[in-house]
């Protein structure tokens, strides 16, 4: 794909070269998205503040906060490019005693270069079970309605290009202009004690088809949403004794954590550590072959605000602008009840 873009630039005249350079992120990125192989696979958006929206990471987290929790996330990846990625999400969850677990919902919108847009609406249920006096297991299931749409006027294809005159032909590919409606399912499990947690999740269990383009000369040109496998683990290490202040429970802790994601041919390993001291939280992470991440935030018993920046370590680092992410969470008060469910010490961001 990169070779194709470079060859086209070499053969075009100067005006076409300038036009193509300005649109390389969109042309090459979206062309790769649709035609990297006869059967293509999509990829989910990922948040850097993994635990700021825990139910998105693993449906078993639904109700883990016991009291109602409302979370909002905004991510802008590679803002220096016109073909940037903007993702927003809103999630709500709470414990449901009558169902022996927790309930939640997630609404998410993902916009790629103002060309490919995806909207998600999910309902989540988790079942909570105390295994021993010190260890509990949660089992989560998630049903999701996905709607995808593409602006075909912003797409270019190989058969539209003349080596000297540029984009002068019409494509032979048929592009679906109506939105795709997809029903999807996910599941996860979470085990935890007072200071330790570990979980795994599998999203897109049925690997639904999400094809936008049909080529009459290639009947196998289909696109699927592959399963996303996630594994995460962390441990909270107390540094000082816990005290109570007016705004929050004050404690000083270190929380090393690890997160592994695999979806199709794509996989990533995230390793990092959080430091918490009262209302202040900071963290540093490394994502293999991609970026260094710095996170800081403020949290109280009722409110949490976080910001993170991804410093890209690949060849895109100078021109991409990195990635910015903001999270906002409200933790609502609920009437204290008999303690039948153990809460966990999980990172806030």
LINBELMO-V272314 format. One line per field, one symbol per residue. phi: phi as a letter, one per 40 degrees, with the letter a starting at -180 (. if undefined). burial: 1 if it has 24 or more other C-alpha atoms within 12 Angstrom, else 0. A space follows every 50 residues. Layout:
# LINBELMO-V272314
phi->???
burial->???
This chain:
# LINBELMO-V272314
phi->.cccccccccccccccccccdcbddcccccccdcbcadbcbcaccbcccd ccbccccacccdgccgcdbbbbbbbbbfccccccbbbbabbbaacbccbf abbaabbbbbbbffbbbbbbbbbbbbbbaccbcbbbbbbbbabbbbbbab cccccbbdccbcdbcgcbbcccccbcccccbbbbbaaabbbabcbbaaab abbgdcfccacbbbbccacccbbbcccbbbbaaaacbcbaccbbbcbacc ababbcaabbbaagccaabbbaabbbagcbbbabbbbdfbacbbbaabbb cbaabbbabcccbcccdcbcggababbabbbccbcdbdcbbccbcbdcb
burial->00001001100000011001001111111111111000111111111111 11111111111111111111111111111011111111111111110001 11111111111111111111111111111000000111111111111111 11001111001000010000001010000101111111111110111111 11111011111111000000111111111111111110000000000001 10111111111110000111111111111111111110001111111111 1111111111110000000111111111111000000000111111111
